[in-house]
Amino acid sequence: MTQLSLVGIGSGNPDHLTLQAIKTLEGADVILLPRKGDEKTELADLRRMIASELLTTTPKIVEFDYPVRDANTPKYLDGVNTWHDALAAIWQDLIATHVPENGSVALMVWGDPSLYDSTLRIADRLIARGIELNVQVIPGITSLQMLTAAHAIPLNTLGGAVQITTGRKLRDAGWPADTPTVAVMLDGECSFQSLDPGGIHIWWGGYVGMEQQILIEGPLAEASTKIVKARADARASNGWIMDIYLLRKSA
């Protein structure tokens, strides 16, 4: 049986890796390293840096090109499922080609494998194809933790609920009922603009935990245009951006 370790690495900041993450990567026979196109070479470089500078052993590094999701698929989930199938086929081929029998393979996962990440779903697809895998998850610091730490705020109000959602859901469904705090991930369209800003405070972060971290917070009515501009400028400068934000209604 092949050991598949999905290792959360936070934002790629070396200070954010746990000892468990480092030991697991060091013990792998093979580390699969995705390349996500020219615009995101920095993400691959961070993973290469972790492998070359932080590990005391030298597992075999196998790089592969990440397939691109077809954003024009009429139904969003259909496009995602097709994309995941393509990723599973790539993983299956790489494991068969490069991992020894009963060996171990690891992937470095941005943030944590359990929070708005699909690596566990890809692993399930491999198992469904009949590949014998023992899946191990090594938790990492999430972007949500890095956001609240950077702004020095608690995630929740006193005894209050928190909903973690996506920009798409926020645009389509609006503010969740009976929830004072909403954390929004995977939002490329600044979906907070779809809300009535009255009584809402926002804490936004781009590249949280990284050297180029950008933080903006304030009443949504005042901060919205600042965030939209800062996000556009950062994306134009770096070629990519990862951001996250927390919204909270006043009592």
C-alpha positions in Angstrom: 0.0 0.0 0.0 1.3 3.4 -0.9 1.5 6.1 1.8 0.1 9.4 0.6 0.8 12.4 2.9 -1.0 15.7 2.3 1.1 18.2 4.2 -0.3 21.6 5.1 2.4 24.3 4.7 0.5 27.5 5.5 1.5 30.3 3.2 4.9 28.8 2.5 6.5 30.9 5.1 9.2 28.7 6.6 8.3 29.8 10.1 4.8 28.4 9.6 5.8 24.8 9.0 5.3 22.4 11.9 7.9 19.9 13.0 5.5 17.2 12.0 5.2 18.6 8.5 9.0 18.8 8.1 9.5 15.2 9.4 6.8 13.9 7.0 8.4 15.6 4.0 11.8 14.3 5.0 10.5 10.7 5.3 8.8 10.7 1.8 10.3 8.7 -1.1 8.9 11.2 -3.5 7.5 14.8 -3.2 5.1 15.8 -6.0 5.4 19.5 -6.8 2.8 21.3 -8.9 3.5 24.1 -11.4 0.6 26.4 -11.8 1.7 28.4 -14.9 3.9 31.4 -15.3 1.8 33.7 -13.3 2.2 31.6 -10.1 5.9 30.6 -10.4 6.4 32.1 -7.0 4.2 29.4 -5.4 6.3 26.6 -7.0 9.5 28.4 -5.9 8.3 28.5 -2.3 7.7 24.8 -2.4 11.1 24.2 -4.0 12.7 26.3 -1.3 11.1 24.3 1.5 12.4 21.0 -0.1 15.9 22.3 -0.8 16.6 24.4 2.3 14.5 23.1 5.2 14.7 19.3 4.8 17.7 17.4 6.1 17.1 14.6 3.6 16.6 14.8 -0.1 13.5 13.0 -1.3 13.0 12.8 -5.1 11.2 15.9 -6.4 8.8 15.3 -9.3 7.3 18.4 -10.8 4.1 18.4 -12.9 2.0 20.9 -14.7 -1.3 21.6 -13.0 -4.3 21.3 -15.3 -6.5 24.5 -15.8 -10.1 24.4 -14.8 -12.4 25.4 -17.7 -14.2 28.4 -16.3 -16.6 28.4 -19.3 -18.3 25.2 -18.2 -22.0 26.1 -17.9 -22.4 24.4 -14.5 -19.6 25.3 -12.0 -19.5 21.9 -10.2 -19.4 20.1 -13.5 -16.2 22.0 -14.4 -14.7 21.3 -11.0 -15.4 17.6 -11.2 -13.9 17.4 -14.7 -10.8 19.3 -13.4 -10.5 16.9 -10.4 -10.7 13.9 -12.7 -7.8 15.3 -14.7 -5.8 15.9 -11.6 -6.5 12.3 -10.3 -5.3 10.9 -13.7 -2.0 12.9 -13.4 -1.5 11.8 -9.8 -2.1 8.2 -10.7 0.4 8.3 -13.5 3.1 10.0 -11.4 2.6 7.6 -8.5 2.8 4.5 -10.8 5.9 6.0 -12.5 8.0 7.4 -9.6 6.9 5.9 -6.3 8.4 2.5 -5.3 6.1 -0.4 -4.4 4.7 0.2 -0.8 6.6 3.6 -0.9 5.6 7.0 0.3 4.6 10.2 -1.6 3.9 13.6 -0.2 2.3 16.8 -1.5 2.8 20.2 0.0 -0.7 21.8 0.3 -1.2 25.5 0.6 -2.8 26.3 3.9 -4.4 23.2 5.3 -5.8 20.2 3.3 -9.1 20.4 5.2 -10.2 24.0 4.4 -11.4 24.8 0.9 -8.8 22.6 -0.7 -9.4 19.6 -3.0 -6.4 17.4 -2.4 -8.4 15.0 -0.2 -11.1 14.7 -2.9 -8.4 13.9 -5.5 -7.1 11.2 -3.1 -10.7 9.8 -2.9 -10.8 9.6 -6.6 -7.6 7.6 -6.7 -8.9 5.1 -4.1 -12.1 4.8 -6.2 -9.9 3.8 -9.2 -8.7 0.9 -7.2 -5.3 2.3 -6.0 -4.4 1.2 -2.5 -3.6 4.3 -0.6 -3.1 5.1 3.1 -3.9 8.8 3.3 -2.3 10.9 6.0 -3.1 14.5 6.6 -0.6 16.8 8.3 -2.5 20.0 9.4 -1.1 23.4 8.4 -1.8 27.0 9.5 -4.8 28.1 7.6 -5.2 31.5 5.8 -8.1 32.2 8.2 -5.8 31.8 11.2 -3.2 34.0 9.5 -5.8 36.7 8.8 -7.1 36.9 12.3 -3.6 36.8 13.7 -2.4 39.6 11.3 -5.3 41.8 12.4 -5.1 40.7 16.0 -8.8 39.9 16.3 -10.8 36.9 17.5 -12.6 34.9 14.9 -15.9 35.0 16.6 -18.0 37.3 18.7 -18.7 36.2 22.3 -20.7 33.0 21.9 -21.4 33.9 18.3 -21.5 31.7 15.3 -19.1 31.9 12.3 -19.8 30.8 8.7 -17.0 30.1 6.3 -18.2 30.5 2.8 -17.1 31.5 -0.7 -17.5 34.7 -2.7 -19.9 32.9 -5.1 -22.2 31.9 -2.2 -22.1 35.4 -0.7 -23.1 36.9 -4.0 -25.9 34.3 -4.7 -27.3 33.9 -1.2 -26.4 37.1 0.6 -25.6 37.3 4.3 -26.2 34.0 6.1 -29.1 34.1 8.6 -28.3 34.2 12.3 -24.6 34.6 11.8 -22.8 37.7 13.0 -19.5 36.8 11.4 -18.7 35.5 7.9 -15.3 34.4 6.6 -15.0 34.5 2.8 -12.6 32.5 0.8 -12.1 31.9 -2.9 -13.4 35.3 -4.0 -12.0 36.7 -7.1 -14.7 39.3 -7.6 -14.7 41.2 -4.3 -18.2 39.9 -3.5 -18.5 42.1 -0.4 -19.6 44.8 -2.9 -22.9 42.9 -3.3 -23.9 43.6 0.3 -25.6 46.6 1.9 -22.5 47.9 3.8 -24.4 49.4 6.7 -23.3 48.1 10.0 -20.6 45.8 8.6 -16.9 45.8 9.4 -14.4 44.1 7.2 -10.9 42.8 7.8 -9.2 41.9 4.5 -5.8 40.4 3.8 -3.8 39.7 0.7 -0.9 37.3 0.7 -1.4 36.8 4.4 1.6 35.4 6.2 3.9 36.2 3.3 6.5 39.0 2.9 4.2 41.0 0.6 1.2 40.8 3.0 -1.4 43.6 2.6 -3.9 44.4 5.3 -7.0 46.7 5.2 -9.8 46.9 7.7 -12.6 49.3 8.6 -16.3 49.9 8.0 -17.2 48.2 4.8 -18.7 51.4 3.3 -15.3 53.1 3.7 -12.9 50.1 3.1 -14.6 48.6 0.0 -13.1 50.8 -2.7 -9.6 50.7 -1.0 -9.6 46.9 -1.0 -10.8 46.7 -4.6 -8.0 49.0 -5.7 -5.3 47.4 -3.5 -6.3 43.9 -4.8 -6.2 45.0 -8.5 -2.8 46.7 -8.0 -1.3 43.7 -6.2 -2.5 41.3 -8.8 -1.2 43.4 -11.6 2.2 43.8 -9.9 2.6 40.1 -8.9 0.6 38.3 -11.6 -1.5 36.5 -8.9 -3.1 37.1 -5.6 -4.5 35.0 -2.8 -6.8 36.9 -0.4 -9.3 36.3 2.3 -11.6 38.5 4.5 -13.8 38.5 7.5 -17.1 40.4 7.7 -18.8 41.2 11.0 -22.1 42.9 11.7 -22.3 45.2 14.6 -24.4 44.1 17.5 
